[in-house]
Amino acid sequence: MAVIKLDAVGLKCPQPVLKLAQKVPEMKPGDILEVTADCSTFEKDVRAWCDRTKRTMLSAKDIGGGKKVIQVQF
């Protein structure tokens, strides 16, 4: 199991989720993708993507400055 980090700070929605989706082919079962973004709808968009793709959103943490870190398990 690996933790892969993806920085999507400065990208406007839906770009952070699109970047997340581009990582799917690299991910192995059990891997965690940790995405940092500052888009206002980022968490809502990731939740919807996880529901659609049957992935597990492990956590969403506000780290200040309008940024959030979200972990998705594959």
Backbone torsions as a table, in degrees:
resi	resn	phi	psi	omega
1	MET	NA	130.9	179.5
2	ALA	-121.1	153.3	172.1
3	VAL	-109.5	115.6	-179.3
4	ILE	-104.5	132.3	-179.8
5	LYS	-103.6	140.0	179.2
6	LEU	-132.1	122.2	179.6
7	ASP	-98.5	113.5	179.0
8	ALA	-117.8	21.3	179.7
9	VAL	-64.1	134.3	179.6
10	GLY	94.0	-14.5	177.9
11	LEU	-85.6	141.4	178.6
12	LYS	-95.8	144.2	-179.2
13	CYS	-59.3	138.0	14.7
14	PRO	-96.7	14.0	-175.1
15	GLN	-56.1	-41.1	179.0
16	PRO	-59.2	-39.2	179.1
17	VAL	-71.5	-35.1	176.8
18	LEU	-64.7	-39.8	176.6
19	LYS	-63.7	-41.0	176.9
20	LEU	-59.3	-47.6	-178.7
21	ALA	-62.3	-32.5	178.7
22	GLN	-67.2	-22.6	-179.3
23	LYS	-80.3	-15.8	-174.2
24	VAL	-50.7	-46.5	-178.1
25	PRO	-61.0	-24.8	-179.2
26	GLU	-83.2	-18.0	-172.2
27	MET	-83.9	142.2	177.1
28	LYS	-108.6	158.5	178.4
29	PRO	-54.9	130.6	-179.9
30	GLY	95.1	-18.8	178.1
31	ASP	-63.8	153.8	177.5
32	ILE	-119.8	129.1	174.4
33	LEU	-102.8	122.0	-179.1
34	GLU	-107.7	111.6	-174.8
35	VAL	-110.2	130.2	175.8
36	THR	-110.3	129.3	179.6
37	ALA	-151.6	163.7	179.7
38	ASP	-125.8	16.5	177.4
39	CYS	-73.2	139.3	-174.9
40	SER	-64.3	-27.7	-178.9
41	THR	-105.3	13.2	-175.6
42	PHE	-53.5	-53.4	-177.0
43	GLU	-62.4	-44.1	179.4
44	LYS	-61.2	-42.2	-179.4
45	ASP	-65.9	-40.6	179.2
46	VAL	-67.1	-41.2	177.5
47	ARG	-58.8	-44.6	179.3
48	ALA	-64.3	-42.0	179.1
49	TRP	-62.9	-43.9	179.1
50	CYS	-61.8	-42.0	177.5
51	ASP	-61.1	-43.7	-178.8
52	ARG	-67.0	-38.4	-172.7
53	THR	-100.8	2.2	178.7
54	LYS	62.8	36.8	174.2
55	ARG	-98.3	165.2	-178.9
56	THR	-109.1	120.4	173.7
57	MET	-86.7	113.8	-175.1
58	LEU	-81.0	-40.8	-176.7
59	SER	-160.3	157.6	172.7
60	ALA	-137.9	120.4	-175.1
61	LYS	-127.6	128.3	175.7
62	ASP	-79.6	123.1	-178.3
63	ILE	-110.5	13.3	176.7
64	GLY	90.6	161.4	179.6
65	GLY	65.8	22.6	-178.4
66	GLY	78.9	5.1	-178.6
67	LYS	-95.3	146.4	174.5
68	LYS	-130.2	149.2	172.9
69	VAL	-115.7	125.1	179.8
70	ILE	-121.1	134.4	177.5
71	GLN	-108.5	130.3	177.8
72	VAL	-121.7	128.9	178.4
73	GLN	-97.8	139.3	179.7
74	PHE	-106.2	NA	NA
